Amino acid sequence: MLSQSFFAGDTVEAARALVGKYLARQYGGVLLAARITETEAYVGRMDKACHAYNYRKTERTKTLFAPPGTAYVYLIYGMHCCLNFVTEPEGEPAAVLIRGLSPRHNQDIIAENRFHCKWADMTAYQKKNFLNGPGKLCAGMNIGRSLNGLPHGSEELFVCERLEELGLDTPEEDRTPPDIKVGKRIGIDYAEEAVEFPWRFYL
């Protein structure tokens, strides 16, 4: 499990560093694991795309002011959940959005959660669009609003450096250093100058 100090540092650096690491989800005796393939950084003190821009604290955004490593899970369009991990010191509203995953363990269960079928029965279109979006990956990993505010250190949901920490083997495709690309964030046309911030990182 990544240390709390990992999340306590600079948000943009954390967003880049999270790419290539592994998200673990445990519930009901089931372990799901997936490689993080895409992230975005959000920094409330100066980022108009952040929910807590200019330190705006509401019932929805109060989780962003929590200690680093806290899970911030919110709804978009009233139906899709998005997973973030709070960054920087407590009281400084910032977080990294997890935008994309690639399954590494129990992909049949992830597929059942996402498409109600096993991996082998998914169409090529479904496989291409499996966990490549924040709402999609939350559906696949069974991440809901009940996890909002989950503190760092919980075994229900956490990030680790290596699959071996979960008792799993690292596949060959993950053994080379990740080739991380940088770009502008997606779906924030309203955010004025923040639209141009190069705070999206992806494999």
N, C-alpha and C positions, 0 to 999 in steps of 0.2 A: 504494500500500500504506500502511495506517495505520502511524504510527511506534510504536516500542516504548513511548515515553512516554505514548501514548494509553492503553495497557493498564496502565501503572504507577500510575495514579491510583486514585481511589475506585471501588470495584466497582459500586456502585449507579449512580453517574453514568455509568460506562462502559456498563452494561447499557442505560440509556436512550439514550445517544448512538449505540449500535450499530444501533438500529432505523432503518431507511431506508438503511443502507449496504449494500454488496454483498459477498457471499461468493464468492470465486473458487476453483475447483478445477481443477488441471491434472495430467493423467496421460496417458501414451501418445500425446502429440501432440494431445490433446483439451482444450479449454477449456470448462468449465461455469461459468455465473455466475447468481446468484440474489439478489434483494433480501431483506434480513433484515426479517422482519415481526413477530417476537416473540422476546423474550429474558427470562431470569430471572437475578437476582444471587444468589450464594452466598458467604458470608463466614465462614471457619472459626473466627475468634477468638470469635464470639458467636452463631453461627447453627446451631441444632440440626438444620437440614435439610442442612447441608454435610457432605460425606463426611469432611472433616478438622476437624470441630468440636472445639474445645478443643485444636487443634494435634495431633490424632491422625494419626500418620504410619505408614502401612503400605505394602506393596508396591503396592497399588492407588492409594493417595492421594499417593504421593511426588511425582507429577507436579504436584500443586497447589502444591508448594513451589518449583517451578522459576521461572526468570525470566519476567517479564510477556510476554504474547503467545504463550507456549507452548501448543500444542494439547493438551487433556486429553480423551481419548476413552475412554469406558468402556462396558461392557455392562450392560444391564438385562434381567432375565428370562432371562439366559444367551444371548440371541440378537439383541437390538437395540442398536446403537451410539448413543451420545449425544455430541455435539460441544460442548466448552467451550473458552474461551480464558482462560488464567490471567491474573489481574490483581493489582495492587499489587506492592510490592517483593519480590524473591526472598526466600523463607523465610516469607512471610506467605500462608498458604493461602486463596486466594479465586479465584473464576472466574465467568465469565458463560456460562450455558447458552444455546445457540442453539435456540430452540423452534419457529420457523416461518420458511419462505422462500416467495418467489414467483419462478418461473423467469424469467430474462431472456435467456439465450443457450444455444443447443443444447438446447432443451426436449425435442426428440425423443429425444436420448440420455438425458436425465434420466428421461423417461417409460419408455424401454427398461429402464433400471436399476431403476426402481420397479415397473413393471407388465408389462414384457416386450412392450410395444407402443408405437406412435408416439402422439404427443399427439392427433392427429386421431381415432385409434381408441379413445381412452379414453372411458369412460362418464361421464355427468354426475356420478355418485357418486365416481368415481375422481378427476375433476378437482377436486371440492370437497374431497377428502381427500388431495390430492396430496403436499404437503410441510408439512402443518399438524401437525407433531409431531416431536420430536427423533429418534426412530427412523426415521420416514418420510423426513425430509430427508437423513439419513445414507445411507439406501439409494439415494435418488435421485442424490445427489452423489458416490456411490462413496467414502464415508468409512468406513474400518474401523479396527480396533485397531492396525493397522500404523502409523497416523499419531499414535498417542499419544506425547507427548513431542516432537513435531516443533517445532523452535525457531522463534521469530519471525524473519521474513525469508525463510522458505522459499517458493519459487514454486509448490510443490505445493498449498498451501492458505493463503489469506490473505484479509484484508478490505481493501476500498478504499472511498474516499469517492465516486468517480464511475465510471461505466462507461467513460468516455472514457479512463481510465487503462489499460483493457484493449483499447483500440482499437475500442470499441463506442459506439453512440449511445444516449443516455438517452431512453427512451420518454416521451411526453407525460404519462402518468399519474404519472411520478416527478418531474416538474419543480416541483411545489408542495411547500412544507415539509411533512414528515410530521405527521399528527395523531396524537400518541402518547397512548394510554390507559394507565392505571395500575391494577393490581389485585393480588390475593393470588396466590401461586404455586400450582401445580397438583400434586396427588399427594403432598403432604407432611403428611398428617394426623398422623403420628407425632411431629412436630417441636415439640409443645407451643406455647409462646408465639410461636415463629418462624412458625407457620402464619399469623399475622396480619400479618406484615411485607409492606408494599405494594411488593414487589420484582419484580413481573412488568410488562413493558412491551410494548405491542403496537399495531399499526396498526388 
